Amino acid sequence: MNAVEFILRGDHITLDALLKATGLAHSGGSAKGLIAAGDVLVDGQAETRRGRKLRAGQVVSVGPHHIQVVGP
């Protein structure tokens, strides 16, 4: 399992932007594909909205990778 923390600069980040910022997706199209396939979990639930706003305290999982979103 690969766990990392992502520090927000504002009050939220969209799901597709988080995937790109952490390197789990190399492009917007790649992020869109992962999300559409149901491979991305937010707080343990499959998420298919690439514009989903993520806030501090939420956990995003893609396979063995887990991203903890933390506040500034």
ROSE-4610 file (N, C-alpha, C; in Angstrom, 1 decimal, always signed):
// ROSE-4610
residu = [M/M/M/N/N/N/A/A/A/V/V/V/E/E/E/F/F/F/I/I/I/L/L/L/R/R/R/G/G/G/D/D/D/H/H/H/I/I/I/T/T/T/L/L/L/D/D/D/A/A/A/L/L/L/L/L/L/K/K/K/A/A/A/T/T/T/G/G/G/L/L/L/A/A/A/H/H/H/S/S/S/G/G/G/G/G/G/S/S/S/A/A/A/K/K/K/G/G/G/L/L/L/I/I/I/A/A/A/A/A/A/G/G/G/D/D/D/V/V/V/L/L/L/V/V/V/D/D/D/G/G/G/Q/Q/Q/A/A/A/E/E/E/T/T/T/R/R/R/R/R/R/G/G/G/R/R/R/K/K/K/L/L/L/R/R/R/A/A/A/G/G/G/Q/Q/Q/V/V/V/V/V/V/S/S/S/V/V/V/G/G/G/P/P/P/H/H/H/H/H/H/I/I/I/Q/Q/Q/V/V/V/V/V/V/G/G/G/P/P/P]
num = [1/1/1/2/2/2/3/3/3/4/4/4/5/5/5/6/6/6/7/7/7/8/8/8/9/9/9/10/10/10/11/11/11/12/12/12/13/13/13/14/14/14/15/15/15/16/16/16/17/17/17/18/18/18/19/19/19/20/20/20/21/21/21/22/22/22/23/23/23/24/24/24/25/25/25/26/26/26/27/27/27/28/28/28/29/29/29/30/30/30/31/31/31/32/32/32/33/33/33/34/34/34/35/35/35/36/36/36/37/37/37/38/38/38/39/39/39/40/40/40/41/41/41/42/42/42/43/43/43/44/44/44/45/45/45/46/46/46/47/47/47/48/48/48/49/49/49/50/50/50/51/51/51/52/52/52/53/53/53/54/54/54/55/55/55/56/56/56/57/57/57/58/58/58/59/59/59/60/60/60/61/61/61/62/62/62/63/63/63/64/64/64/65/65/65/66/66/66/67/67/67/68/68/68/69/69/69/70/70/70/71/71/71/72/72/72]
x = [+0.9/+0.0/+0.9/+0.5/+1.2/+0.4/+0.7/-0.1/+0.7/+0.0/+0.7/-0.4/+0.2/-0.7/-0.6/-1.8/-1.8/-2.3/-1.5/-1.9/-2.6/-3.9/-4.7/-4.1/-4.2/-3.8/-5.0/-6.2/-7.4/-8.4/-9.7/-10.6/-11.0/-10.7/-11.0/-10.1/-10.1/-9.5/-10.5/-10.5/-11.4/-10.7/-11.4/-10.9/-9.9/-10.2/-9.3/-8.0/-8.1/-6.9/-6.0/-6.6/-5.9/-5.1/-5.8/-5.1/-3.9/-4.0/-2.9/-1.8/-2.2/-1.2/-0.4/-1.0/-0.2/+0.5/+0.3/+1.0/+0.3/-0.9/-1.6/-2.3/-2.4/-2.9/-1.9/-1.5/-0.5/-1.2/-2.5/-3.2/-4.6/-5.4/-6.8/-7.6/-7.2/-7.8/-7.6/-6.4/-6.1/-6.9/-7.0/-7.8/-9.3/-9.8/-11.2/-11.4/-10.5/-10.6/-10.7/-9.8/-9.7/-11.0/-11.5/-12.7/-13.9/-14.0/-15.2/-15.2/-14.1/-14.0/-14.4/-14.6/-14.9/-13.7/-12.5/-11.3/-10.9/-11.6/-11.3/-12.3/-11.8/-12.7/-12.5/-13.6/-13.5/-14.1/-13.4/-13.9/-14.5/-13.9/-14.3/-15.5/-16.0/-17.1/-16.6/-17.0/-16.7/-17.2/-16.4/-16.8/-16.6/-17.6/-17.5/-17.6/-17.6/-17.7/-16.3/-15.7/-14.4/-14.3/-15.3/-15.3/-15.7/-15.8/-16.1/-15.1/-15.6/-14.8/-14.4/-13.1/-12.5/-12.0/-12.3/-11.9/-11.0/-10.5/-9.6/-10.3/-9.6/-10.1/-10.6/-10.7/-11.1/-10.0/-10.2/-9.2/-9.6/-8.7/-8.9/-8.0/-8.6/-7.9/-8.0/-6.8/-6.7/-5.8/-6.4/-5.6/-4.9/-3.6/-2.9/-2.5/-2.9/-2.5/-3.6/-3.2/-4.2/-3.6/-4.5/-4.2/-5.0/-4.4/-5.1/-5.1/-6.2/-6.3/-6.3/-5.3/-5.2/-5.3/-5.7/-5.8/-4.5/-4.5/-3.2/-2.7]
y = [-1.2/+0.0/+1.2/+2.2/+3.4/+4.6/+5.2/+6.3/+7.6/+8.6/+10.0/+11.0/+12.1/+13.2/+14.3/+14.9/+16.0/+17.2/+18.3/+19.5/+20.4/+20.8/+21.7/+23.1/+23.9/+25.3/+26.2/+25.7/+26.4/+25.5/+25.7/+24.9/+23.6/+23.4/+22.1/+22.0/+20.7/+20.4/+19.4/+19.5/+18.5/+17.2/+16.1/+14.8/+14.6/+15.0/+14.9/+15.7/+16.9/+17.7/+17.0/+16.3/+15.6/+14.5/+13.7/+12.6/+13.0/+14.2/+14.7/+15.2/+15.9/+16.6/+15.5/+14.4/+13.4/+12.4/+12.5/+11.6/+10.3/+10.1/+8.9/+8.9/+10.1/+10.2/+11.2/+10.8/+11.7/+12.8/+12.7/+13.7/+13.8/+14.8/+14.9/+13.7/+13.3/+12.1/+10.8/+10.7/+9.5/+9.5/+10.7/+10.8/+10.5/+11.1/+10.8/+9.3/+8.6/+7.2/+6.4/+6.7/+6.0/+6.2/+7.5/+7.8/+7.1/+7.2/+6.6/+5.1/+4.5/+3.0/+2.5/+3.5/+3.1/+2.7/+3.0/+2.6/+3.5/+4.6/+5.6/+5.6/+5.5/+5.5/+6.8/+7.4/+8.5/+8.1/+8.0/+7.6/+6.2/+5.3/+3.9/+3.7/+4.7/+4.6/+4.9/+4.2/+4.4/+5.8/+6.6/+8.0/+8.1/+8.5/+8.7/+10.1/+11.1/+12.5/+13.1/+13.4/+13.9/+15.3/+16.0/+17.4/+17.3/+16.2/+16.0/+16.9/+17.7/+18.6/+17.8/+17.8/+17.1/+18.1/+17.8/+18.7/+18.0/+18.7/+18.1/+17.0/+15.9/+14.8/+13.6/+13.9/+12.8/+12.0/+10.7/+9.8/+9.3/+9.4/+8.9/+7.7/+6.7/+5.4/+5.0/+4.6/+4.1/+2.9/+1.7/+0.5/+0.5/+0.3/+0.2/+1.6/+2.7/+4.0/+4.7/+5.4/+6.1/+7.5/+8.5/+9.9/+10.5/+11.0/+11.6/+13.1/+13.8/+15.2/+15.9/+16.8/+17.6/+19.1/+19.8/+21.2/+21.9/+23.2/+24.0/+24.2]
z = [+0.0/+0.0/+0.0/-0.8/-1.0/-0.4/+0.7/+1.3/+1.3/+0.8/+0.8/+1.3/+1.7/+2.1/+1.0/+0.7/-0.2/+0.6/+0.6/+1.3/+0.4/+0.8/+0.0/+0.1/-1.0/-1.0/-0.7/-1.1/-0.8/+0.0/-0.2/+0.6/-0.1/-1.4/-2.0/-3.3/-3.8/-5.1/-5.8/-7.1/-7.8/-7.9/-8.1/-8.1/-9.3/-10.5/-11.6/-11.4/-10.8/-10.5/-9.5/-8.5/-7.5/-8.1/-8.9/-9.6/-10.4/-11.1/-11.9/-11.0/-10.0/-9.1/-8.3/-8.0/-7.3/-8.2/-9.5/-10.5/-10.7/-10.2/-10.4/-11.8/-12.4/-13.8/-14.5/-15.7/-16.4/-17.2/-17.4/-18.1/-17.7/-18.1/-17.8/-18.4/-19.6/-20.2/-19.4/-18.9/-18.1/-16.8/-16.2/-15.0/-15.2/-16.3/-16.7/-16.9/-17.6/-17.8/-16.5/-15.6/-14.3/-13.5/-13.5/-12.8/-13.4/-14.8/-15.5/-15.3/-15.2/-15.0/-13.6/-12.7/-11.3/-10.5/-11.0/-10.3/-9.2/-9.0/-8.0/-6.8/-5.6/-4.4/-3.7/-3.2/-2.3/-1.0/+0.1/+1.4/+1.3/+0.5/+0.4/-0.6/-1.3/-2.2/-3.6/-4.6/-6.0/-6.4/-7.0/-7.5/-9.0/-9.7/-11.1/-11.6/-10.7/-11.0/-11.0/-12.1/-12.1/-11.5/-11.4/-10.8/-9.3/-8.8/-7.3/-6.5/-5.7/-4.8/-3.6/-3.4/-2.2/-1.2/+0.1/+1.1/+2.2/+3.1/+4.1/+4.8/+5.1/+5.8/+4.9/+3.6/+2.7/+2.3/+1.9/+1.4/+0.1/-0.9/-2.3/-2.5/-3.0/-3.3/-4.7/-5.3/-6.6/-6.5/-6.6/-6.4/-5.1/-5.0/-3.8/-3.3/-4.0/-3.6/-2.8/-1.8/-0.9/-0.7/-0.9/-0.8/+0.3/+1.4/+2.5/+2.2/+2.0/+1.7/+3.1/+3.2/+4.5/+4.2/+5.2/+5.1/+5.1/+4.8/+4.7/+6.1]
